[in-house]
Amino acid sequence: MNPAPSIVFFTTASGAGYGLLFWLGVLRPLGLMSAWPGFALLALGLALLLITAGLLSSLLHLGRPERAWRALSQWRSSWLSREGVAAVATYAPAGLFGLALVFGWPAIGTLAGLLAAAGAAATVWCTAMIYASLKPIRQWHQELVAPGYLLFSAFSGAALLAALSGFAGRPTVPALLAVALGVASLLLKRRYWQVIDAPAPADAPTIESATGLGRIGRTRPLDPPHTEQNWLLREMGFRLARKHRDRLRPLALTGFAAAAALTLAALPIGGALGAGLLVLGAVAALLGLLVERWLMFAEATHTATLYYTGEG
């Protein structure tokens, strides 16, 4: 599939923003982060900035961005529509959370924070299911994709919250969460690549089954269905060279490992140096996720390409 920069940025930025919003809404009521309202407002502002920037960038991938609002009406059958509804709905408790922080409404702030956290998790799940529900793409239609989206969002959000907490005090809990989730992200991604690298199952689509010509023997295309580049080939016929894949996969894992290592190293150090290490850890996490997101699209193969290359 075509790894469009707008979608790569959207899934990375909004995922990190929703992860930050989730941990902010959960950890503040539990008293596991800085109690200073100004810190919570700063974290909330960063979360909403990342979420909004990501959502706006996703519109760049649409042929008619001005019609994006119509997608909200199909929530009964479309995960894309459910994602949009959940994303818009999450702004309400997040905004109320911010007002509660400004005016000192602790009870309302607790409720609004928890609702915002639930909305963040629901939105990320809907985003994940857009891809996990697509049966023609075997790399996405499998059980690790949706949990992976939630895990990566939680990981990047915890890393960002730890980085902010390094300057405001009490970074221990978000930092430990970032370390644990970073290790879990590394392990899950390695397992995901093992699954998609395994030989395709016997019932996987082939050019013979796609064309219905398997009964007469092995099938191969003589001429392409189209004489020039079209939308289908641009979006679903992207070819990733093996050498690039072999270089980029370790980079993504290195980002996860570096984020966990830097965050863990920052805890006993503390002070300005510790805060700097936490910031570097958050940057490493986001860079690793940018590479991972690019690969998520570039390594996916659509069944439609069987008609063009004979390979799905």
Contacts in CASP RR format, 6 or more apart in sequence:
PFRMAT RR
TARGET T0000
AUTHOR 0000-0000-0000
METHOD contacts of the structure
MODEL  1
MNPAPSIVFFTTASGAGYGLLFWLGVLRPLGLMSAWPGFALLALGLALLL
ITAGLLSSLLHLGRPERAWRALSQWRSSWLSREGVAAVATYAPAGLFGLA
LVFGWPAIGTLAGLLAAAGAAATVWCTAMIYASLKPIRQWHQELVAPGYL
LFSAFSGAALLAALSGFAGRPTVPALLAVALGVASLLLKRRYWQVIDAPA
PADAPTIESATGLGRIGRTRPLDPPHTEQNWLLREMGFRLARKHRDRLRP
LALTGFAAAAALTLAALPIGGALGAGLLVLGAVAALLGLLVERWLMFAEA
THTATLYYTGEG
1 137 0 8 1.000
1 235 0 8 1.000
1 236 0 8 1.000
1 237 0 8 1.000
1 238 0 8 1.000
1 297 0 8 1.000
1 298 0 8 1.000
1 300 0 8 1.000
1 301 0 8 1.000
1 302 0 8 1.000
2 234 0 8 1.000
2 235 0 8 1.000
2 236 0 8 1.000
2 237 0 8 1.000
2 238 0 8 1.000
2 297 0 8 1.000
3 238 0 8 1.000
3 293 0 8 1.000
3 294 0 8 1.000
3 295 0 8 1.000
3 296 0 8 1.000
3 297 0 8 1.000
3 298 0 8 1.000
4 61 0 8 1.000
4 297 0 8 1.000
6 57 0 8 1.000
6 58 0 8 1.000
6 59 0 8 1.000
6 60 0 8 1.000
6 61 0 8 1.000
7 57 0 8 1.000
7 58 0 8 1.000
7 61 0 8 1.000
7 297 0 8 1.000
8 290 0 8 1.000
8 293 0 8 1.000
8 294 0 8 1.000
8 297 0 8 1.000
9 53 0 8 1.000
9 54 0 8 1.000
9 57 0 8 1.000
9 290 0 8 1.000
10 54 0 8 1.000
10 55 0 8 1.000
10 57 0 8 1.000
10 58 0 8 1.000
10 61 0 8 1.000
11 127 0 8 1.000
11 149 0 8 1.000
11 293 0 8 1.000
11 296 0 8 1.000
12 156 0 8 1.000
12 286 0 8 1.000
12 289 0 8 1.000
12 290 0 8 1.000
12 293 0 8 1.000
13 50 0 8 1.000
13 51 0 8 1.000
13 53 0 8 1.000
13 54 0 8 1.000
13 57 0 8 1.000
14 50 0 8 1.000
14 51 0 8 1.000
14 53 0 8 1.000
14 54 0 8 1.000
14 55 0 8 1.000
14 58 0 8 1.000
14 87 0 8 1.000
14 123 0 8 1.000
14 127 0 8 1.000
15 50 0 8 1.000
15 51 0 8 1.000
15 124 0 8 1.000
15 127 0 8 1.000
15 149 0 8 1.000
15 152 0 8 1.000
15 153 0 8 1.000
15 156 0 8 1.000
15 157 0 8 1.000
16 50 0 8 1.000
16 153 0 8 1.000
16 156 0 8 1.000
16 157 0 8 1.000
16 160 0 8 1.000
16 286 0 8 1.000
16 289 0 8 1.000
17 46 0 8 1.000
17 47 0 8 1.000
17 48 0 8 1.000
17 50 0 8 1.000
17 51 0 8 1.000
17 120 0 8 1.000
17 153 0 8 1.000
17 156 0 8 1.000
17 157 0 8 1.000
17 160 0 8 1.000
18 47 0 8 1.000
18 51 0 8 1.000
18 90 0 8 1.000
18 120 0 8 1.000
18 121 0 8 1.000
18 123 0 8 1.000
18 124 0 8 1.000
18 153 0 8 1.000
18 157 0 8 1.000
19 47 0 8 1.000
19 120 0 8 1.000
19 124 0 8 1.000
19 153 0 8 1.000
19 154 0 8 1.000
19 156 0 8 1.000
19 157 0 8 1.000
19 158 0 8 1.000
19 160 0 8 1.000
20 43 0 8 1.000
20 46 0 8 1.000
20 47 0 8 1.000
20 50 0 8 1.000
20 156 0 8 1.000
20 157 0 8 1.000
20 160 0 8 1.000
20 161 0 8 1.000
21 44 0 8 1.000
21 47 0 8 1.000
21 48 0 8 1.000
21 51 0 8 1.000
21 90 0 8 1.000
21 94 0 8 1.000
21 116 0 8 1.000
21 117 0 8 1.000
21 120 0 8 1.000
22 117 0 8 1.000
22 120 0 8 1.000
22 121 0 8 1.000
22 153 0 8 1.000
22 154 0 8 1.000
22 157 0 8 1.000
23 117 0 8 1.000
23 154 0 8 1.000
23 157 0 8 1.000
23 158 0 8 1.000
23 161 0 8 1.000
23 174 0 8 1.000
23 177 0 8 1.000
24 33 0 8 1.000
24 40 0 8 1.000
24 43 0 8 1.000
24 44 0 8 1.000
24 47 0 8 1.000
24 113 0 8 1.000
24 116 0 8 1.000
24 117 0 8 1.000
24 161 0 8 1.000
25 97 0 8 1.000
25 113 0 8 1.000
25 114 0 8 1.000
25 116 0 8 1.000
25 117 0 8 1.000
26 113 0 8 1.000
26 114 0 8 1.000
26 117 0 8 1.000
27 33 0 8 1.000
27 161 0 8 1.000
27 173 0 8 1.000
27 174 0 8 1.000
28 35 0 8 1.000
28 40 0 8 1.000
28 110 0 8 1.000
28 113 0 8 1.000
29 109 0 8 1.000
29 110 0 8 1.000
29 113 0 8 1.000
29 114 0 8 1.000
32 170 0 8 1.000
32 173 0 8 1.000
32 174 0 8 1.000
33 39 0 8 1.000
33 40 0 8 1.000
33 161 0 8 1.000
33 165 0 8 1.000
33 170 0 8 1.000
33 173 0 8 1.000
33 174 0 8 1.000
34 40 0 8 1.000
34 165 0 8 1.000
34 168 0 8 1.000
34 169 0 8 1.000
34 170 0 8 1.000
36 168 0 8 1.000
37 101 0 8 1.000
37 102 0 8 1.000
37 104 0 8 1.000
38 101 0 8 1.000
39 164 0 8 1.000
39 165 0 8 1.000
39 168 0 8 1.000
40 98 0 8 1.000
40 101 0 8 1.000
41 98 0 8 1.000
41 101 0 8 1.000
41 102 0 8 1.000
42 164 0 8 1.000
43 160 0 8 1.000
43 161 0 8 1.000
43 164 0 8 1.000
44 94 0 8 1.000
44 97 0 8 1.000
44 98 0 8 1.000
44 101 0 8 1.000
46 160 0 8 1.000
46 164 0 8 1.000
47 94 0 8 1.000
48 91 0 8 1.000
48 94 0 8 1.000
51 87 0 8 1.000
51 90 0 8 1.000
55 87 0 8 1.000
59 65 0 8 1.000
59 68 0 8 1.000
62 68 0 8 1.000
71 78 0 8 1.000
71 80 0 8 1.000
71 81 0 8 1.000
71 84 0 8 1.000
72 81 0 8 1.000
72 84 0 8 1.000
72 85 0 8 1.000
72 88 0 8 1.000
73 81 0 8 1.000
74 80 0 8 1.000
74 81 0 8 1.000
75 81 0 8 1.000
75 82 0 8 1.000
75 85 0 8 1.000
79 126 0 8 1.000
79 129 0 8 1.000
79 130 0 8 1.000
79 133 0 8 1.000
80 130 0 8 1.000
82 126 0 8 1.000
82 129 0 8 1.000
83 123 0 8 1.000
83 126 0 8 1.000
83 127 0 8 1.000
83 130 0 8 1.000
84 123 0 8 1.000
84 126 0 8 1.000
86 119 0 8 1.000
86 122 0 8 1.000
86 123 0 8 1.000
86 126 0 8 1.000
87 123 0 8 1.000
89 119 0 8 1.000
90 116 0 8 1.000
90 119 0 8 1.000
90 120 0 8 1.000
90 122 0 8 1.000
90 123 0 8 1.000
93 112 0 8 1.000
93 113 0 8 1.000
93 115 0 8 1.000
93 116 0 8 1.000
93 119 0 8 1.000
94 112 0 8 1.000
94 113 0 8 1.000
94 116 0 8 1.000
95 112 0 8 1.000
95 116 0 8 1.000
96 108 0 8 1.000
96 109 0 8 1.000
96 112 0 8 1.000
97 109 0 8 1.000
97 112 0 8 1.000
97 113 0 8 1.000
97 116 0 8 1.000
98 109 0 8 1.000
98 112 0 8 1.000
99 105 0 8 1.000
100 106 0 8 1.000
100 108 0 8 1.000
100 109 0 8 1.000
100 112 0 8 1.000
101 109 0 8 1.000
120 153 0 8 1.000
121 150 0 8 1.000
124 149 0 8 1.000
124 150 0 8 1.000
124 153 0 8 1.000
125 146 0 8 1.000
125 149 0 8 1.000
125 150 0 8 1.000
127 149 0 8 1.000
128 145 0 8 1.000
128 146 0 8 1.000
128 147 0 8 1.000
128 148 0 8 1.000
128 149 0 8 1.000
128 150 0 8 1.000
129 146 0 8 1.000
131 137 0 8 1.000
131 140 0 8 1.000
131 145 0 8 1.000
131 296 0 8 1.000
132 140 0 8 1.000
132 141 0 8 1.000
132 142 0 8 1.000
132 145 0 8 1.000
132 146 0 8 1.000
133 141 0 8 1.000
134 140 0 8 1.000
134 141 0 8 1.000
135 141 0 8 1.000
136 205 0 8 1.000
136 302 0 8 1.000
136 303 0 8 1.000
136 304 0 8 1.000
137 300 0 8 1.000
137 301 0 8 1.000
137 302 0 8 1.000
137 303 0 8 1.000
138 196 0 8 1.000
138 200 0 8 1.000
138 204 0 8 1.000
138 301 0 8 1.000
139 196 0 8 1.000
139 299 0 8 1.000
139 300 0 8 1.000
139 301 0 8 1.000
140 300 0 8 1.000
142 195 0 8 1.000
142 196 0 8 1.000
144 188 0 8 1.000
144 191 0 8 1.000
144 192 0 8 1.000
144 195 0 8 1.000
145 192 0 8 1.000
147 188 0 8 1.000
148 185 0 8 1.000
148 188 0 8 1.000
148 192 0 8 1.000
151 181 0 8 1.000
151 184 0 8 1.000
151 185 0 8 1.000
151 188 0 8 1.000
152 185 0 8 1.000
152 289 0 8 1.000
152 292 0 8 1.000
154 177 0 8 1.000
154 181 0 8 1.000
155 178 0 8 1.000
155 181 0 8 1.000
155 182 0 8 1.000
155 184 0 8 1.000
155 185 0 8 1.000
155 256 0 8 1.000
155 259 0 8 1.000
155 285 0 8 1.000
155 289 0 8 1.000
156 282 0 8 1.000
156 285 0 8 1.000
156 286 0 8 1.000
156 289 0 8 1.000
157 178 0 8 1.000
158 174 0 8 1.000
158 175 0 8 1.000
158 177 0 8 1.000
158 178 0 8 1.000
158 181 0 8 1.000
159 178 0 8 1.000
159 182 0 8 1.000
159 259 0 8 1.000
159 263 0 8 1.000
159 281 0 8 1.000
159 282 0 8 1.000
159 285 0 8 1.000
159 286 0 8 1.000
160 282 0 8 1.000
161 174 0 8 1.000
161 178 0 8 1.000
162 171 0 8 1.000
162 174 0 8 1.000
162 175 0 8 1.000
162 177 0 8 1.000
162 178 0 8 1.000
162 263 0 8 1.000
162 266 0 8 1.000
162 278 0 8 1.000
162 282 0 8 1.000
163 275 0 8 1.000
163 276 0 8 1.000
163 278 0 8 1.000
163 279 0 8 1.000
163 281 0 8 1.000
163 282 0 8 1.000
165 171 0 8 1.000
165 174 0 8 1.000
165 175 0 8 1.000
165 278 0 8 1.000
166 266 0 8 1.000
166 270 0 8 1.000
166 271 0 8 1.000
166 274 0 8 1.000
166 275 0 8 1.000
166 276 0 8 1.000
166 278 0 8 1.000
167 275 0 8 1.000
171 266 0 8 1.000
171 267 0 8 1.000
171 275 0 8 1.000
171 278 0 8 1.000
172 267 0 8 1.000
175 263 0 8 1.000
175 264 0 8 1.000
175 266 0 8 1.000
175 267 0 8 1.000
175 278 0 8 1.000
176 267 0 8 1.000
178 259 0 8 1.000
178 260 0 8 1.000
178 263 0 8 1.000
178 281 0 8 1.000
178 282 0 8 1.000
178 285 0 8 1.000
179 260 0 8 1.000
179 263 0 8 1.000
179 264 0 8 1.000
182 256 0 8 1.000
182 257 0 8 1.000
182 259 0 8 1.000
182 260 0 8 1.000
182 285 0 8 1.000
183 256 0 8 1.000
183 260 0 8 1.000
185 256 0 8 1.000
186 253 0 8 1.000
186 256 0 8 1.000
186 257 0 8 1.000
186 260 0 8 1.000
189 252 0 8 1.000
189 253 0 8 1.000
189 256 0 8 1.000
189 292 0 8 1.000
190 253 0 8 1.000
193 249 0 8 1.000
196 299 0 8 1.000
205 303 0 8 1.000
205 306 0 8 1.000
205 312 0 8 1.000
206 306 0 8 1.000
206 310 0 8 1.000
207 219 0 8 1.000
207 220 0 8 1.000
207 221 0 8 1.000
207 306 0 8 1.000
207 307 0 8 1.000
207 310 0 8 1.000
207 311 0 8 1.000
208 214 0 8 1.000
208 217 0 8 1.000
208 218 0 8 1.000
208 219 0 8 1.000
210 303 0 8 1.000
210 306 0 8 1.000
210 307 0 8 1.000
211 219 0 8 1.000
211 306 0 8 1.000
211 307 0 8 1.000
213 219 0 8 1.000
219 310 0 8 1.000
220 310 0 8 1.000
221 307 0 8 1.000
221 308 0 8 1.000
221 309 0 8 1.000
221 310 0 8 1.000
224 308 0 8 1.000
225 307 0 8 1.000
225 308 0 8 1.000
226 232 0 8 1.000
226 233 0 8 1.000
232 304 0 8 1.000
233 308 0 8 1.000
236 302 0 8 1.000
236 304 0 8 1.000
236 305 0 8 1.000
237 302 0 8 1.000
237 305 0 8 1.000
237 308 0 8 1.000
238 297 0 8 1.000
238 298 0 8 1.000
240 298 0 8 1.000
240 299 0 8 1.000
245 295 0 8 1.000
245 298 0 8 1.000
245 299 0 8 1.000
248 291 0 8 1.000
248 294 0 8 1.000
248 295 0 8 1.000
249 295 0 8 1.000
251 288 0 8 1.000
251 291 0 8 1.000
252 288 0 8 1.000
252 289 0 8 1.000
252 291 0 8 1.000
252 292 0 8 1.000
252 295 0 8 1.000
254 288 0 8 1.000
255 284 0 8 1.000
255 285 0 8 1.000
255 287 0 8 1.000
255 288 0 8 1.000
255 291 0 8 1.000
256 284 0 8 1.000
256 285 0 8 1.000
256 288 0 8 1.000
258 281 0 8 1.000
258 284 0 8 1.000
259 281 0 8 1.000
259 282 0 8 1.000
259 284 0 8 1.000
259 285 0 8 1.000
259 288 0 8 1.000
262 277 0 8 1.000
262 278 0 8 1.000
262 280 0 8 1.000
262 281 0 8 1.000
262 284 0 8 1.000
263 277 0 8 1.000
263 278 0 8 1.000
263 281 0 8 1.000
265 277 0 8 1.000
266 273 0 8 1.000
266 274 0 8 1.000
266 275 0 8 1.000
266 276 0 8 1.000
266 277 0 8 1.000
266 278 0 8 1.000
266 281 0 8 1.000
269 277 0 8 1.000
301 311 0 8 1.000
301 312 0 8 1.000
302 312 0 8 1.000
303 312 0 8 1.000
305 311 0 8 1.000
305 312 0 8 1.000
306 312 0 8 1.000
END
